Amino acid sequence: MMNESTTIARRIAWQIGERIVSGKLQPGAPLRQDHVAREFSSSHVPVREAFRQLEAQYLVVAMPRRGVRVAPLDMKLVREIAEMREALEVLAVRNAASHLTPAHLARIELAILEGENSLTIEDFELANRTFHRALVAPCAMPRLLASLDGLQLANSRLVFAMARSAGWRPRSNQDHRLILEPLQSRNVEQACNLLARHIQTIERLALPAS
């Protein structure tokens, strides 16, 4: 059972994490315990725990004599993130497939519609994360899902960075629809192949051609 301090720490970690992922907090920006505690009207104890959670997600780094700072955005990690997501998300979908209900499929389709109706990168990326989470949630493997949540955050940070660099405009969710269709007909192998190809897209977009 979570105590109040743990609940506050999670809330602080989530809100600061979203600012880092979206780029509102830039790489290298300092995070002061006293400032964060004042903002969230909390003691320093949940703030320290929130910083530990963010460090575990590779969103902040604790630097000797320099305190806690927003982690650098290392584009060299793009391939690692894509390969890990591909392996783990496909594994999760394989385990989720037999548990998919009409309600699960409806949640996945709703996330696709929300993405297609998004007018901002923030709304689109939230819908994107919702889609990928809904896709794997029925696998009921909490450690696997926690790992995927962390990887999805890292992926989202890259998406926001690329949008700031190259611009963004509303787009279709064709890849997501292509993944949903074979799941609706219980063709799990085809859905997994399409999902793997979709995840590799971020690597192709982010890395220069060799």
C-alpha positions as CSV (number, residue, x, y, z in Angstrom):
1,M,0.0,0.0,0.0
2,M,1.4,3.4,-1.0
3,N,1.9,6.0,1.7
4,E,1.2,9.7,1.1
5,S,4.9,10.5,0.5
6,T,5.2,7.8,-2.2
7,T,2.0,9.1,-3.9
8,I,3.4,12.7,-3.9
9,A,6.8,11.5,-5.3
10,R,5.0,9.7,-8.2
11,R,3.0,12.8,-9.0
12,I,6.1,15.0,-8.9
13,A,8.1,12.5,-11.0
14,W,5.3,12.3,-13.6
15,Q,4.8,16.1,-14.0
16,I,8.6,16.8,-14.2
17,G,9.1,13.8,-16.5
18,E,6.4,15.2,-18.9
19,R,8.2,18.6,-19.0
20,I,11.5,16.9,-19.8
21,V,9.9,14.6,-22.5
22,S,8.2,17.5,-24.2
23,G,11.3,19.7,-24.1
24,K,9.9,22.3,-21.8
25,L,12.8,21.4,-19.5
26,Q,15.9,21.4,-21.7
27,P,18.9,19.1,-21.4
28,G,21.3,20.3,-18.7
29,A,18.7,22.4,-16.9
30,P,19.2,22.3,-13.1
31,L,16.5,20.8,-10.8
32,R,16.7,22.3,-7.3
33,Q,15.1,20.3,-4.5
34,D,14.0,23.4,-2.7
35,H,12.3,24.9,-5.8
36,V,10.5,21.7,-6.6
37,A,9.4,21.2,-3.0
38,R,8.0,24.7,-3.0
39,E,6.2,24.3,-6.3
40,F,4.5,21.0,-5.2
41,S,4.0,22.2,-1.5
42,S,5.9,19.1,-0.3
43,S,8.8,18.2,1.9
44,H,12.2,17.3,0.4
45,V,11.6,13.6,1.1
46,P,9.2,12.9,-1.9
47,V,11.2,15.3,-4.1
48,R,14.4,13.2,-3.5
49,E,12.3,10.0,-4.3
50,A,10.9,11.7,-7.4
51,F,14.5,12.5,-8.6
52,R,15.5,8.9,-8.0
53,Q,12.5,7.7,-10.2
54,L,13.4,10.2,-12.9
55,E,17.1,9.0,-12.8
56,A,15.9,5.4,-13.2
57,Q,14.1,6.5,-16.3
58,Y,17.3,8.2,-17.6
59,L,15.5,11.6,-17.6
60,V,17.8,13.2,-15.1
61,V,21.4,12.8,-13.9
62,A,22.8,13.4,-10.5
63,M,26.2,15.1,-10.9
64,P,28.8,15.6,-8.1
65,R,28.9,19.2,-6.9
66,R,26.4,20.2,-9.6
67,G,23.2,18.6,-8.3
68,V,20.4,17.0,-10.4
69,R,20.1,18.1,-14.0
70,V,18.0,17.1,-17.0
71,A,19.8,14.3,-18.8
72,P,21.3,15.0,-22.2
73,L,19.4,13.9,-25.3
74,D,21.7,11.3,-26.7
75,M,20.8,10.5,-30.3
76,K,23.3,7.7,-30.3
77,L,20.8,5.8,-28.1
78,V,18.1,5.9,-30.8
79,R,19.1,2.5,-32.2
80,E,19.2,0.9,-28.7
81,I,15.8,2.3,-27.8
82,A,14.3,1.1,-31.1
83,E,15.7,-2.4,-30.9
84,M,14.7,-2.8,-27.2
85,R,11.1,-1.6,-28.0
86,E,10.8,-3.8,-31.0
87,A,11.8,-7.0,-29.0
88,L,9.8,-6.2,-25.9
89,E,6.7,-4.7,-27.5
90,V,6.4,-7.6,-29.9
91,L,6.8,-10.0,-26.9
92,A,4.1,-8.2,-25.1
93,V,1.7,-8.2,-28.0
94,R,2.2,-12.0,-28.5
95,N,1.2,-12.5,-24.8
96,A,-1.6,-10.0,-25.0
97,A,-3.2,-11.4,-28.2
98,S,-5.1,-14.2,-26.6
99,H,-6.6,-11.8,-23.9
100,L,-7.8,-9.1,-26.3
101,T,-11.5,-8.5,-25.9
102,P,-13.8,-6.2,-28.0
103,A,-13.3,-3.6,-25.3
104,H,-9.5,-3.7,-25.6
105,L,-9.8,-3.4,-29.4
106,A,-12.2,-0.5,-29.0
107,R,-9.7,1.3,-26.7
108,I,-6.9,0.8,-29.3
109,E,-9.1,2.2,-32.1
110,L,-10.1,5.2,-30.0
111,A,-6.4,6.0,-29.5
112,I,-6.0,5.9,-33.3
113,L,-8.9,8.3,-33.8
114,E,-7.5,10.6,-31.1
115,G,-4.1,10.6,-32.9
116,E,-5.8,11.4,-36.2
117,N,-7.8,14.2,-34.7
118,S,-4.8,15.8,-33.0
119,L,-3.9,19.4,-33.8
120,T,-0.8,19.6,-31.8
121,I,2.3,17.5,-31.3
122,E,1.5,17.2,-27.6
123,D,-2.0,15.7,-28.3
124,F,-0.6,13.5,-31.1
125,E,2.2,12.1,-28.9
126,L,-0.2,11.5,-26.0
127,A,-2.5,9.5,-28.3
128,N,0.6,7.6,-29.6
129,R,1.6,6.6,-26.1
130,T,-2.0,5.6,-25.4
131,F,-2.1,3.4,-28.5
132,H,1.1,1.6,-27.7
133,R,0.1,1.1,-24.0
134,A,-3.4,-0.2,-25.0
135,L,-1.8,-2.6,-27.4
136,V,0.2,-4.4,-24.8
137,A,-1.8,-3.9,-21.6
138,P,-3.7,-7.2,-21.8
139,C,-0.4,-9.2,-21.5
140,A,-0.6,-8.6,-17.7
141,M,3.1,-8.8,-17.3
142,P,3.9,-5.8,-14.9
143,R,7.7,-5.9,-15.2
144,L,7.6,-6.0,-19.0
145,L,5.0,-3.2,-19.1
146,A,7.1,-1.1,-16.7
147,S,10.1,-1.5,-19.0
148,L,8.0,-0.6,-22.0
149,D,6.7,2.5,-20.3
150,G,10.3,3.7,-19.8
151,L,11.3,3.0,-23.4
152,Q,8.2,4.8,-24.6
153,L,9.1,7.9,-22.6
154,A,12.5,7.8,-24.2
155,N,10.9,7.4,-27.6
156,S,8.5,10.3,-26.9
157,R,11.4,12.6,-26.0
158,L,13.0,11.8,-29.4
159,V,9.8,12.5,-31.2
160,F,9.4,15.9,-29.5
161,A,13.0,16.8,-30.3
162,M,12.6,15.9,-34.0
163,A,9.3,17.9,-34.1
164,R,11.1,21.0,-32.7
165,S,13.8,20.5,-35.3
166,A,11.8,19.7,-38.4
167,G,8.4,21.0,-37.5
168,W,5.1,19.0,-37.2
169,R,1.8,18.9,-38.8
170,P,-1.3,16.8,-38.3
171,R,-1.0,13.4,-39.9
172,S,-2.8,10.1,-40.4
173,N,-2.3,7.1,-38.2
174,Q,-2.0,4.6,-41.1
175,D,0.7,2.5,-39.4
176,H,-1.5,2.1,-36.3
177,R,-4.5,1.1,-38.4
178,L,-2.5,-1.5,-40.2
179,I,-1.4,-3.0,-36.9
180,L,-5.0,-3.0,-35.5
181,E,-6.6,-4.8,-38.6
182,P,-4.8,-8.1,-38.2
183,L,-5.4,-8.1,-34.4
184,Q,-9.1,-7.7,-35.1
185,S,-8.9,-10.8,-37.3
186,R,-6.6,-12.6,-34.8
187,N,-3.7,-12.7,-37.2
188,V,-1.1,-12.1,-34.5
189,E,2.0,-12.9,-36.6
190,Q,1.1,-10.2,-39.2
191,A,0.3,-7.7,-36.4
192,C,3.7,-8.3,-34.8
193,N,5.6,-8.0,-38.1
194,L,3.8,-4.6,-38.8
195,L,4.5,-3.5,-35.3
196,A,8.2,-4.2,-35.5
197,R,8.4,-2.3,-38.8
198,H,6.5,0.6,-37.3
199,I,8.9,0.8,-34.3
200,Q,11.9,0.9,-36.6
201,T,10.5,4.0,-38.2
202,I,11.8,6.2,-35.4
203,E,15.3,5.0,-36.0
204,R,15.1,5.6,-39.7
205,L,13.8,9.2,-39.1
206,A,16.2,10.1,-36.4
207,L,19.5,8.7,-37.7
208,P,21.3,10.0,-40.8
209,A,21.5,7.5,-43.7
210,S,24.6,5.5,-43.7
